[in-house]
Amino acid sequence: MRQIRNRFLTIAPIAFVSAVLAASSGAAGCGSNGTGSNFGSGDDGTHKDGGGDDGTAGDDAGDDVIDFGDGGGDGHQGCVNLQCQIANCSPGSETTVTGTVYDPGAINPLYNVIVYVPNTKPDPFKEGITCDKCGVLTSGSPVVTTLTGSDGKFSLKNVPSGQNIPLVMQIGKWRRQITIPNVTSCQETKLTDKNQTRLPKNNSEGDIPRIAITTGGCDPFECLLRNIGIADSEFGPPGSAARVHLYQGTDGFLGGSQYPGSGALATQLWGSSTTLAQYDIQINSCECSEVPQEKPQPSINNIVDYANKGGRLFTTHYHYYWIDPQIVTPGATDPWINTAQFHSETSGSTTVATTIDTSFPKGAAFADWLVVVGASTTRGSLTVNDARYNATAVNAPSLRWMYVPSPASLMHYTFNTPLGVPDDQQCGKVLFSDFHVAGSSNGNPFPQECSGNTFTPQQKALEFMLFDLSSCIQKDTQPPAPPPPK
């Protein structure tokens, strides 16, 4: 079994082409002689992609496309590459691949992950913020596509059959590419090894978005990323090759043998639009107060511009200041002030039963997912600790995810950016959470501050929201849809 599992590895660019080429062995090609792939060449020896047996109809598109001919006796008219290996099965017996996509630690299943078979080598991601609308980052000319459900399961139908079939699992800029050793025509191929269908732990296994975390003395959010399975080697100071960069906020701690002399401050991140633009996701851990002196108007403007251009912003507790600074600093301006009804913090129970808003498709899936992963025993309810009370309700079109009905308290909400533009012109997303991940760091540096790796119910909820924040931007009142095959 070890030998089989080892074949499910990240596909390097050259290996990917070899895998797709090998997939053609033993399968009839689209050309009239059924001889299979000629790797971008016609029979006359010229370099023509899409050429038939006479060497015509080539477009010189390049080596990334593997030529299977231009159609023929098997009925695949005009197909290329793996399209030519889709069998004509009787209804109900399609060639199918099924499985479950998990987080990097292979612990919790993930919702709304795109699963597809690419027809060419997927493109590398552009580093830094991008306007990630749904379908934009899905490359490699997908042959067939689907999404995982609230239980993380997927069923991909009409899959090309043969040996070494490539499979991509992607949500935002999280992406892993594996190879299925064999897919049998008109049958179901079940992928049951969690380590085959989890997202990457490190950059050698696949793609991880570039994430900036500012630390805070009251909420070590960086520990959540370790819990979901990101390897310690992927945490490092700004400028390092690590995918998660740590910046020190007020009362937050770095240090440790992995980060000698780091010293990068959160103010350096927020104060530079150029630095912010290097990151796909920016997470702000609670600093125990608003600390307005760290967040002058130019930094507020930088954060707004970051999200408007496609950045994903995850803010917790006192970092509501990035959304409504006027509560503390009268005269401060921010276009996000009216996304929710904020007020000066009030007291309330630190342990509270919250209600999940199931009135929109993703909210309903969130409620289902919490039950699936054991965070909740009652659909639509989640008990959290370290709850705070800084807002009462959302204003449309913001989405309320978690709330306390009485007294009215908003625990979790999101909105897409820029505000006030049509849905198809929005690029980024902002998330506010009014409860903590795991309490204080107790003065310990990272990673010693992280006590164990056991998920609490609210940590599971935050994991769901982190991956939703990573996902492509869509009109959230509509159910997610997989990108169409190309």
N, C-alpha and C positions, 0 to 999 in steps of 0.2 A: 504493500500500500504506500510506503514512503516514496517509491519511485514514481508512482502515479501522482501523488500530491506534489512532488517537486516539479511536475510539468506545468502546474498551474502557477506560473510566475509572471511577473510584469514583463510585457513584451517590449524589448528595446527596438528602436526603429528598424535595424537590419533584420532582427529576429522576427519582427512582425511580417515583413515581406516574405521571409522564408516560410513562416507559418501558413500564410495564405496560399503561397505557391504549393506547399505540401498538401494543402487541403484538397487540391484538384486531383491528386493521384487516385486512380481507381474510379473517378467519377467522369461521366461523359461530358465533354465540353459542348458549347453551343454550335460549334462549326459542324458542317455536314459530315465530316469524317469522324467526329466524336473522339478526337485524339487528346483533348484536354488543353492545358495551358501552354502558350508559347511565349509568355512573359513579355508582352508588349511588342512582339515581332510578327510580321506576316510571314507566310511561307516563302516569300521571295527574299527573306533575309533582311529586309529593311526594318527600321524601328518605327512601328506603327501601332498605337494603342487602339484597340477596338477593331483590328483588322480581321477579316475572314480568311478562308483557306487560300484565296487568291492574293492575299496581301493587300487588299484595298480597304477603304473606309477607315484608315488610320488617321488620328488627329495629332500625333506627336505630343501627347499630353504629358509624357514623362514616365519615369520608371516606377513611380508610386502606384500606378495602375497596372494590374496584371491582366493580360489579354486572354480571354477565353473564347474568342471568336465572335461572330455577329449573328448567332442564331442558327438553328438547323433542325435536325430530325427530332430532338427531344422537346421541341415546343417553346424553348426559351428565346424567342425572337428579340434581338437587340440587347441581350444581357451581357454583362461584363463581370468578371471576377466571381465572387461568391453568389451573386444572383443566379448564376447558371447551375448552382448546386441545390436549388430549392426544388424538392420533389413534388410531383403532382400526386397528392394523397387523397384518399376517399374522405368525405366529410366526417369529422369527428376523430380522425386519426392523423392529424397534421404532425409534422416533425416539430417537436416541442422541447424546449429546455426550461426546467423549473428550478427554483432554489429560493434562498432567503439572503438578503444583503444585510450585513451587520456593521456596527461601528468598528473602528480600528482595533479595539480590544476583543472583538468577536464576542461581545457581551449582549448588547441590545440590538434588536433588529431596527432597521431604519425605514422611514416612510418617504415616499416621493423621490426615490432614487431612479434615475434613468438607466435602463438596462438595454443594451443593443449590440447587434453584430455589425461591425464596420466593414465596408467594402474596400476601403483603402486605409492606409496608415493614418490614424488620428493626428491632427496637428498639435504641436506643443502649445501650451497656454502662453499668452502674453503676460509678462510679469507686471504687477501693479494693478490699480483699479481699472476696470473695464465696465462698459454698459452692458451688463449680462442679462439681456432679455431672453425669455424662454426660446430655446432653439439655436441661439447665436453661438454658444460654445460647444455644441455637439457637432464634432467634425468626424471625418472619415467616411462620409457618404453612407449613413446607416442603411442596412438592408431591411432589418426589422427592429422595432423599438417597443418598449413597454415601460411602465412605472411600477415600483413596489407599492403595495398597499399598506394599510396601517399596521399590519403584522409583519411587514418587511418582505413578504413573499412576492415572487414574480412568476409569470408564465409567459414565455416568449414563443409565439407560434410561427409556423412557416419558416423555421430556421434552416439555413443551408446544411446539408448533411455531408458527412465525410470526416476525414482526419484533421486534427489541429484547427478547429474552428475558433476564431478569436471572439472574445466577449468583453464588453466594456461596461463598467458600473460607474456612474457619475452623478454627483449632485453639486452644482456650482463648479468650483475648481478642485473639489475632491474627486479623484479619478483613479481607478485601478483597471488594468488590462490583463486578462488572463487568457489561457488557451485551453480549450476543451479537447482532450485527446481524440475522442471519437463521438460523433453524433450520428445515430442510426436513423435512416429515412423512415418517416411515418410512424415513429415511436417517440415516447417521452424519455428524455435524458435528465435524470435527477442529479443536481449538485447538492451534496449533503454535508460536505466538510466546511465548517464555519471559516476555517483559515483560507479557503479558496474564494469565498464570496464576502469577505470583509473588506472595508476600505483600508488604504495603506497606513501602516504605523510610522513609516519613515519614507523619506524621499526616494530611496532606492527601490521601494516597492510600487511606487506610483506617485501621483500628484497630490500635494497638500497645499491649500491656499496659504499665502503669506499672511501671518497674523501678528498684530502688535497688541500686547497686553500692558496696561499700566497697573501696577500693583497698588494695594491699599491695605491699611492696617486692620480694616474691619471685614474684609471679604476676599480671601485668597482664591480668586477665580481661576488662576493658573492651575490650581490643583484639579479642577474639573477636566481640563484638557488631558492631564495625566490619566485620570480615571477612564476617559473614553478610549484610551489606548495609544495616544501619541507617545512615541519613544522619547526618553529623556535626552537623547542625542539631538532631538529636533527643537530643544529649547536653548536659547543662547542670547547673547547681547546683540544690539543693532549692528549691522554690518557683517554678521557671521553668516555662514551658509545654512544655519538652522532655519526652519520654517516658522518658528514662534519666537518673536523677539520680546524681551522683557524691558520695560521702562519703569523706573522707580517713581511712584506717587507718594503723597504724604503718608508717613507711617508704614509704607510698604517696604518689604525687604527683598533684596536680591542676594548677593553674596554666595557662599558655598564654593566648593572647589571647582565647579564647572564654570563659574562666572567671575574669576578674579579680576578686580579692577574695572568692572562693568561701568557703574556710575552714570549710565544714561538716565536722564530725568524725564518724567512725563511731560514737563513743560517744553522740553526740546521737541517732543513729538507734536504736541498740539500747536506749538508756535511756528511750525514749518509746513506749509502746504506741499512742498516738494517731498518732505519725509513722509507725510501722511499718504501721499499718492503711491508710495511703494507697497502699500498693504491692501489686501483684499478685505480683511476684517480688522476692525479696531475695537478692543474690549476694554472697558474702564471698570476696574474693581473699586468697591466703595472705600473712600478715604476717611470715613467716620465723621465728616462734615463737608459742607459745600466747597470750602477753600477757594473763595472767589478770586483771591489774589493770584492764583495759578491760572485763571481762566479769563484773561482780559478780552475785550471785544474783538481784537484781531484773531485770537485763537478760536473764539466762537465762530467767527466768519470762516475760518479755515475748516472747522468741523462740518459746517453746513455745506460748504463747497465740496468737501470730500464725499459726503453722502450723495449730493446732487450728481456727481460724476460717476457714481456706481459703487462707492464704498458701502460697506456694511458696518453699522455702528451698534454695539451692544453696550447699553448703559445700565448700571445698577444703583439703586437707592439714591444717595446724594448726588450722583451724576445726572439727576434730573436737571441740574443746573445748565447742561448743554441744551436743554429743550425750553426751559422757562427760567432764565436767569433773573427776571424782574422780581421774583419773590424775595430774593436776597439783595439784588442790586437794581434799584429803581432806575429806569432810563436805559438799561441794557436792551439791545434789540436782537430779535431772533424770529425768523419766519415760522418757527415751529411752536410758538407759544400757545396757539389755539388748537393744537392737535389733541390736547386733553385738558381736563380741569384740575390744575395743580393748586395747592395751597400750602401754607406753612405746616410743617410736620406736626401731626397730632399723635397722641398715645393710643395704644390699643394692645390687644393680646398678641404676644409674640408667636404663639402657636394658634393657627386659625384654619378652619375648613373653608377652602376656596371653591368657587363654582367655575367650571369650564364653560365658556360660551360656545355652544354647539350650533349656533344659528348660521354659520357659514361652513363650506366644505372642509377646509383645513382644521377649523375648530372641532368639528365632529370627528375627524380623523385623530386629532390630538387626544380627545376623550377616549377613543377606542384604544389608542396606542398605550396610554397610561395603564389601562387594564391589562393589556398584553404583556407589558414588561413588569407587572407586579407593583407599580407605584400606587395604584388605586384599586380598591375592591368594589367601589361603586362608580359606575360610569358617570362622568360629569362632575366628579368631586375629587379634590386633592387637598390633603392636610399638609401645611408647610410650617416650618419653624423660622424664626428670625424675620417675621413679617414686619413691614413698615407701612406708614400711612401718610402718603404725600399727594394723592390724587383721588378724586371721587368717580370720575367717568371719562369716557372718550368723547371727542367731537368727530363727526363724520368728516372724511372717509376713513379715519383711523379704525383699526380693528382691535376690539377688546377680546383678549384670550382668557384671562383669569380675573376674577373679582370676588369681593365679599358683598353679598346682597344688603346686609344691615349690620352696622351702619355702612352706607355705600362707600366702598373702597376699591380702587383699581390696583390690581396686583401685577398685571402684565398686559402690555399692548404694543402694537407695531404700526408704522405707517411707511408708505413708499415715497420716494423723492425723485425729482423735485416736486414740491407741492404745487397744486394749481395748474398742472399740465395734463393733457390726455394720458390715459393709462399706457398707451403704446410708446410714450415718450419718457416714461419714468425709468430710472436706471438703478437706484440704490434703495436701501431700507434702513430704518432706525427701529431699535427695540429697546423698550424700557421695562425693567423688572424691579419690583419693589420688595424683593426678599433676597436674602443672602444665600450664597452657595454652601458655606461650611463654617461660618463664624470667623473669629479672629485668627491671625497667623501666630499669635502668642509670642511675637518677637523673634521667631525662628526664620532663618533664610530659606529660600527655595533651593532644593525641593524638600528639605527637612520639615518645613511647615506643613506638608501634606501628610495627614495621618491615615495611612492605609489607602486602599483603593476601592472600598465598598461604596456602591451607589446608594444614596438616600433617595426617597421618593422625589424630593424637590430637585435633587441633582439630575435625576432622570428627566424631569420636566424641562430643566435648563438645557440638557443635551438635545432634546427634541427641538427646542427653539433655536439652538445654535445651528443645527443643520438646516432648519427652515430658513434662518437668516442667510445661510450660504446658498440657498437654491435660487434659481433664476426668477426674475421679476415678472409677475403676472398680475392680472386683476384677481384679487384674492376672493372676491365674491363668487368666482367660478371655480369648479373643480380643476385640479391640475390635469394637463393632457400631455402625453408623450410627444416628442418632436416627430414630425412625419418622416417616413423613410425617404431617401433621396435617390 
